[in-house]
Amino acid sequence: MADYLKSLFGAQNAPPPANEDDFADFAGAPDPSPASISSVTPQPAAAAGASPTGTTDVIFTKWYRVWERTSPSDFYAEAVILPFVIVIIGLHIWGRRTNKRKAKGWIAAHALALEKEYASVGFGGRKAPTVDDVQSSGLAKSVTSDDLVIPHELLKEKTAQEYVTYATGRQNVAFTDINVKLFKRYNPATLIMEFILGFLFESFTTPAERMEATSYAFDGREKDLVPAQNQQQLDAIEAQAKSKSSIYDQFVFAVVHKDLMRKIRDDRYDISLTSTKDHAKLPIWATTMSESAEVTEKLLTADLVKAVESAGEAFEYLVVTDQPLDKPSKLNDTNPRKRLSLSLRIPSASQASAYGPTLPIFTYFLRLPDLLAQNAHFRPEVTRKIRSVREEEQKKLRKQSDEEKADERRLEGEKKKKEMRDNKLKGMSAEDQRDFLEKERKRSGKKQEKKMSRKA
């Protein structure tokens, strides 16, 4: 049919072929073929063990082979901190050991003097048996058991800078407490700061190493203070107290280094009752603080003056008193409590031989209660004058106590009146309450007018 049509209309020239240069690149390309499907399931990238570019793989070793997983650069911070820690620990250990060595040196120098004067020095003895001990072995065996013995020690460490000891078993003295206070060598930063503050400000005390001893006199109270196992021992204690009385008059007397006069007067109430006077017998750097000239003459003996001179700059004060350290705030605080106090500087050397200059004043202090029981009895005029000072203070405290009691009674009365008023108002009607309050307002107004007219 196509040939017939061509013959019918006549043959025509075909158009020129299109330019296919744009597809020349694809002329020799092979026919695409479908990709083969693998039966293996692909794994995620994390499971394939891929590592970031530019890093090395981590080496896994046994847990204890630390040196294979680390390098010195990992410990730079510790290398900087560790020397400071070592220095702090070393200073702390050195400071504690030095303080312990000085404390042992002190007790070695003074133990002989203490043991000569007292029957018991230091801490030790026996513990009381427990109920279990008595039930298991019986009362007699439990009391005598060696397991209850407390090891004896002359000096006990209270803190790293303070050591204490205790002595008892002497006539005229109930017991003696001794504190050895040292520098805070175990904490140099705190020690340096205390020195700086003490140097710059008077309100801060400059640190110092000192020994403070306090003896508490019996003052005729042996029966109350000495323990007795039976009536026979109690009778013996009473008989000895009557034959050799430990009672002496009330007074305050002190020998003080002049550098401490102001401080001790400000810090201690009992010293504030005294007057300060230099004495020809004493060195120029020491003075007396006493309530009476007769007290000074009786107590300032040649042995005391010699001991003070021997101690030199290590001596701080020796106080005989019956009054409290702090100003009494109650009437009971004024009751006499007789005691003796000694304060001495501790030398820088730790050897026992360094305490030779202060041993005489320490020994004199231990024997001073005997001197007081024998000689501290004064003329009635002196005793009356000393007693009048205490009675004056007692009057002030008694007046203060009466005023406080009066205030309490007044407040209690006002409280009761207010309760009665409130109860009365509760039982009134609204009109009666209004009248009652109006009368109160008028009465208070009249009182205010009277006060104003009095002031005018």
NUSERO-146041 format. One line per 8 residues: number of its first residue (from 1); their letters; for each residue x, y, z of C-alpha. Coordinates in Angstrom, 1 decimal. Example, Ala and Ser with C-alpha at 12.3 -4.5 7.8 and 13.67 -1.06 7.14 Angstrom:
2
1 = as = 12.3,-4.5,7.8  13.7,-1.1,7.1;
***
This chain:
456
1 = madylksl = 0.0,0.0,0.0  2.9,2.3,0.8  4.5,1.6,-2.5  1.2,2.4,-4.3  0.9,5.7,-2.7  4.5,6.6,-3.5  4.0,5.7,-7.1  0.8,7.7,-7.1;
9 = fgaqnapp = 2.2,10.9,-5.8  5.8,10.5,-6.9  9.0,10.0,-5.0  10.4,12.7,-2.7  13.9,13.4,-1.4  14.5,12.3,2.2  15.6,15.0,4.7  19.3,15.1,5.7;
17 = paneddfa = 20.2,13.0,8.9  20.4,14.9,12.2  23.8,15.7,13.7  24.6,13.1,16.5  27.9,14.5,17.6  26.4,15.3,21.1  25.9,11.5,21.7  29.4,10.5,20.6;
25 = dfagapdp = 30.6,9.9,24.2  27.9,7.2,24.6  28.6,5.5,21.3  31.1,3.0,22.7  29.5,2.5,26.1  28.4,-1.0,26.9  24.8,-1.8,27.5  23.9,-1.5,31.2;
33 = spasissv = 23.4,-4.7,33.0  21.6,-5.2,36.3  23.7,-5.5,39.5  23.8,-8.8,41.1  22.1,-9.2,44.5  24.4,-10.7,47.2  22.9,-13.0,49.8  25.2,-11.6,52.5;
41 = tpqpaaaa = 23.5,-8.9,54.7  25.7,-5.7,55.0  26.9,-4.8,58.6  26.7,-1.2,60.1  29.8,1.0,60.0  30.4,0.8,63.8  30.6,-3.0,63.6  33.1,-2.8,60.8;
49 = gasptgtt = 35.7,-1.4,63.2  36.3,1.8,61.3  38.5,4.4,63.1  38.7,8.1,62.7  41.3,9.5,60.3  44.6,10.5,61.9  44.3,8.5,65.2  45.9,5.4,66.4;
57 = dviftkwy = 44.0,2.4,67.7  43.6,2.0,71.5  45.7,-0.9,72.9  43.7,-3.2,75.2  45.8,-4.9,77.8  45.3,-6.5,81.2  43.8,-4.3,83.9  47.0,-4.1,85.9;
65 = rvwertsp = 49.3,-3.2,83.0  48.8,0.5,83.4  52.1,1.4,82.0  51.0,0.1,78.6  47.9,2.3,78.4  49.3,5.6,79.9  52.3,8.0,79.5  54.0,10.5,81.8;
73 = sdfyaeav = 52.1,13.3,80.2  48.8,12.0,81.8  50.1,12.8,85.3  51.3,16.4,84.9  48.6,17.7,87.4  49.5,15.1,90.0  53.2,15.9,89.6  52.5,19.5,90.5;
81 = ilpfvivi = 50.1,18.8,93.5  52.0,15.9,95.0  55.1,17.9,96.3  52.8,20.3,98.1  50.9,17.4,99.8  54.2,15.8,100.8  55.5,19.0,102.3  52.2,19.6,104.3;
89 = iglhiwgr = 52.2,16.0,105.6  55.9,16.3,106.4  55.5,19.6,108.3  52.5,18.1,110.2  54.5,15.0,111.3  57.6,17.1,112.2  55.5,19.6,114.2  53.8,16.9,116.3;
97 = rtnkrkak = 57.0,15.1,116.9  58.8,18.3,118.0  56.0,19.2,120.4  56.0,15.8,121.9  59.8,15.9,122.3  59.5,19.3,124.1  56.7,18.0,126.3  58.7,15.0,127.3;
105 = gwiaahal = 61.7,17.2,128.0  59.5,19.3,130.3  58.2,16.4,132.3  61.6,14.8,132.5  62.9,18.0,134.2  60.0,18.4,136.6  58.9,14.8,137.4  61.3,14.5,140.3;
113 = alekeyas = 60.1,17.7,141.9  56.4,16.6,141.5  57.0,13.1,142.8  58.8,14.5,145.9  55.8,16.7,146.8  52.9,14.5,145.8  51.9,10.9,146.4  50.3,10.5,142.9;
121 = vgfggrka = 51.6,12.2,139.7  50.2,11.6,136.3  47.3,9.4,135.0  46.9,5.8,135.9  45.4,3.6,138.6  42.6,1.1,138.3  39.2,1.0,136.5  36.1,-0.1,138.3;
129 = ptvddvqs = 35.0,-3.7,137.4  31.9,-4.1,135.1  28.8,-6.1,136.0  29.9,-8.8,133.6  33.3,-9.1,135.3  31.7,-9.4,138.7  29.2,-12.1,137.5  31.9,-14.1,135.7;
137 = sglaksvt = 34.7,-14.1,138.2  33.2,-12.8,141.4  33.7,-9.5,143.2  37.0,-10.3,144.9  38.8,-11.5,141.8  37.4,-8.8,139.5  38.6,-6.0,141.9  42.1,-7.4,142.0;
145 = sddlviph = 42.3,-8.4,138.4  45.4,-7.0,136.4  43.1,-6.3,133.4  41.7,-3.3,135.2  45.1,-1.6,135.7  45.4,1.6,133.7  48.9,2.1,132.3  50.6,4.9,134.2;
153 = ellkekta = 51.7,8.0,132.2  53.1,11.2,133.6  52.0,13.4,130.7  48.9,13.1,128.5  48.5,14.6,125.1  45.3,16.7,125.1  45.8,18.2,121.6  48.7,18.4,119.2;
161 = qeyvtyat = 49.8,21.6,121.0  48.7,21.0,124.6  49.9,18.4,127.1  48.4,18.0,130.6  49.4,16.3,133.9  47.8,16.0,137.3  49.1,15.6,140.8  47.4,14.8,144.1;
169 = grqnvaft = 48.1,13.4,147.5  49.6,16.2,149.5  48.9,18.1,152.7  47.1,21.5,152.3  46.5,20.9,148.5  43.6,19.0,147.0  45.2,18.6,143.6  47.3,20.4,141.0;
177 = dinvklfk = 46.6,20.8,137.3  49.4,21.5,134.9  49.1,22.5,131.2  52.0,22.7,128.8  51.0,24.8,125.8  53.2,24.8,122.7  53.3,26.3,119.3  51.1,25.0,116.5;
185 = rynpatli = 54.2,23.7,114.6  52.0,21.2,112.8  50.2,24.0,111.1  52.8,26.6,110.0  50.3,28.8,108.1  48.1,29.3,111.2  51.1,29.9,113.4  52.5,32.6,111.0;
193 = mefilgfl = 49.1,34.3,110.8  48.9,34.4,114.6  52.3,36.0,114.9  51.4,38.6,112.3  48.1,39.5,113.9  49.7,39.6,117.3  52.4,42.0,116.0  49.9,44.3,114.2;
201 = fesfttpa = 47.0,44.4,116.7  46.9,44.6,120.5  43.7,42.7,120.7  45.4,39.5,119.4  47.8,37.7,121.7  51.2,36.8,120.3  51.7,33.0,120.5  54.1,31.8,123.2;
209 = ermeatsy = 55.1,28.5,124.7  54.2,28.4,128.4  53.5,26.2,131.3  50.4,27.0,133.5  50.0,25.3,136.8  47.0,25.7,139.2  46.9,24.3,142.7  43.6,24.1,144.6;
217 = afdgrekd = 43.9,24.5,148.4  41.9,22.4,150.8  41.0,25.4,153.0  39.7,23.1,155.7  37.5,21.0,153.4  39.5,17.8,153.6  36.4,15.9,154.7  34.5,16.9,151.6;
225 = lvpaqnqq = 37.3,16.4,149.1  39.4,13.4,150.3  37.7,10.1,149.5  37.4,7.7,152.4  36.7,4.0,152.1  35.3,3.6,155.6  34.5,5.5,158.8  37.9,4.9,160.2;
233 = qldaieaq = 39.6,6.6,157.4  37.1,9.5,157.5  37.9,10.0,161.3  41.6,10.0,160.6  41.2,12.7,157.9  39.2,14.8,160.3  41.7,14.4,163.0  44.6,15.4,160.7;
241 = akskssiy = 42.7,18.4,159.5  42.1,19.6,163.0  45.7,19.1,164.1  47.2,20.8,161.1  44.7,23.3,159.7  44.9,24.2,156.0  42.8,27.3,156.4  44.3,30.7,155.7;
249 = dqfvfavv = 42.9,34.2,155.3  41.2,35.5,152.1  43.3,37.8,149.9  44.7,38.3,146.4  48.4,38.6,145.9  50.6,38.4,142.8  54.1,38.8,141.5  53.9,39.7,137.9;
257 = hkdlmrki = 56.3,40.5,135.0  55.8,44.1,134.1  55.2,43.3,130.4  52.0,41.4,131.5  50.6,43.9,134.0  48.0,45.4,131.8  46.9,42.2,130.2  46.5,40.2,133.4;
265 = rddrydis = 44.6,43.1,135.0  42.2,43.2,132.0  41.8,39.4,131.7  41.4,38.5,135.4  38.7,39.9,137.7  40.6,38.9,140.9  43.7,40.9,139.9  41.5,44.0,139.2;
273 = ltstkdha = 40.9,44.1,143.0  44.6,44.7,143.7  46.9,47.8,143.6  50.3,47.7,141.8  53.4,48.6,143.7  57.1,48.1,142.9  59.2,46.5,145.6  62.9,47.0,146.3;
281 = klpiwatt = 63.5,43.3,146.8  62.3,42.4,143.3  64.1,42.8,140.0  63.3,45.9,138.0  61.2,44.0,135.5  58.9,42.5,138.2  56.3,44.1,140.4  53.7,43.1,143.1;
289 = msesaevt = 49.9,43.4,142.8  48.3,43.1,146.3  45.3,44.1,148.3  47.4,45.1,151.3  51.0,46.1,152.1  51.0,43.6,155.0  50.1,40.8,152.7  53.0,41.7,150.4;
297 = eklltadl = 55.5,41.8,153.3  54.4,38.4,154.6  54.4,36.6,151.3  57.4,38.2,149.5  60.0,36.0,151.1  63.7,35.9,150.3  63.2,32.4,148.7  60.5,33.8,146.4;
305 = vkavesag = 62.6,36.8,145.4  65.6,34.5,144.7  63.4,32.1,142.6  62.0,34.9,140.6  65.4,36.3,139.8  66.6,32.8,138.8  63.7,32.4,136.4  64.4,35.7,134.7;
313 = eafeylvv = 62.4,36.5,131.5  60.8,33.0,131.6  58.8,34.1,134.7  55.3,35.5,133.9  53.3,35.6,137.1  52.6,33.9,140.4  49.1,34.5,141.8  47.5,33.6,145.1;
321 = tdqpldkp = 43.7,34.3,145.0  40.3,33.4,146.4  38.3,35.2,143.8  37.0,34.0,140.4  38.8,34.8,137.1  35.7,36.3,135.5  33.6,39.1,137.1  30.9,37.4,139.1;
329 = sklndtnp = 27.4,37.7,137.7  25.6,35.8,140.5  25.9,35.9,144.3  27.1,32.3,144.4  30.1,33.2,142.2  31.6,35.3,145.1  32.1,32.3,147.3  35.9,32.0,148.0;
337 = rkrlslsl = 37.7,29.3,146.0  41.3,29.5,147.1  43.9,28.5,144.6  47.5,29.3,143.4  48.6,29.9,139.8  52.0,29.9,138.2  52.9,30.7,134.6  56.3,30.2,133.0;
345 = ripsasqa = 57.7,30.6,129.5  59.1,27.3,128.1  62.7,27.7,126.7  63.4,27.0,123.0  65.7,24.0,123.8  64.1,20.6,124.4  66.7,19.2,126.8  65.8,18.8,130.5;
353 = saygptlp = 68.8,20.9,131.4  67.3,24.0,129.8  64.7,24.1,132.7  67.4,24.7,135.4  66.6,28.4,135.9  62.9,27.9,136.3  63.0,24.8,138.6  63.4,26.9,141.8;
361 = iftyflrl = 60.2,28.9,141.2  58.4,25.8,140.3  59.5,24.0,143.4  58.6,27.1,145.5  55.1,27.1,143.9  54.6,23.4,144.9  55.5,24.2,148.6  53.7,27.5,148.8;
369 = pdllaqna = 50.5,26.1,150.3  52.4,25.1,153.4  53.7,28.7,153.8  50.1,30.0,153.4  48.7,27.7,156.0  51.3,28.7,158.5  51.8,32.4,157.9  48.9,33.8,155.8;
377 = hfrpevtr = 47.0,35.1,158.9  46.8,38.9,159.2  45.7,41.5,161.6  42.0,42.1,162.0  42.2,45.5,160.5  43.8,44.1,157.3  41.3,41.2,157.1  38.4,43.6,157.7;
385 = kirsvree = 39.6,45.9,154.8  39.9,42.9,152.5  36.5,41.5,153.5  34.9,44.9,152.9  35.8,44.9,149.2  34.2,41.5,148.8  31.1,42.6,150.8  30.7,45.7,148.6;
393 = eqkklrkq = 30.7,43.5,145.5  28.2,41.1,147.2  25.9,44.1,147.9  26.0,45.1,144.3  25.1,41.6,143.2  22.4,41.3,145.8  20.9,44.6,144.7  21.1,43.5,141.1;
401 = sdeekade = 19.4,40.2,142.0  16.7,42.0,144.0  16.0,44.2,141.0  15.8,41.3,138.7  13.4,39.5,141.0  11.3,42.7,141.3  11.1,43.0,137.5  10.0,39.3,137.3;
409 = rrlegekk = 7.3,40.0,139.9  6.1,43.1,138.0  6.0,41.2,134.7  4.1,38.4,136.3  1.6,40.9,137.8  1.1,42.6,134.5  0.5,39.2,132.9  -2.1,38.2,135.4;
417 = kkemrdnk = -3.9,41.6,135.0  -4.0,41.2,131.2  -5.5,37.7,131.6  -8.1,39.0,134.0  -8.9,41.9,131.6  -9.2,39.5,128.6  -11.5,37.1,130.6  -13.6,40.0,131.6;
425 = lkgmsaed = -14.0,41.3,128.1  -15.0,37.9,126.8  -18.0,37.8,129.2  -19.3,41.2,128.0  -21.6,42.2,125.3  -20.5,44.3,122.3  -22.0,47.4,123.9  -20.3,46.8,127.3;
433 = qrdfleke = -17.0,46.1,125.6  -17.2,49.4,123.7  -17.9,51.3,127.0  -15.1,49.4,128.8  -12.5,50.2,126.1  -13.6,53.8,126.0  -13.1,54.2,129.7  -9.6,52.6,129.4;
441 = rkrsgkkq = -8.8,55.1,126.6  -9.8,58.0,128.8  -7.8,56.7,131.8  -4.6,56.3,129.6  -5.2,59.8,128.2  -5.3,61.3,131.7  -2.1,59.5,132.7  -0.3,60.9,129.6;
449 = ekkmsrka = -1.5,64.4,130.5  -0.2,64.1,134.1  3.2,62.9,132.8  3.4,65.9,130.4  2.5,68.4,133.1  5.2,66.9,135.4  7.8,67.2,132.7  6.8,70.8,132.0;
***
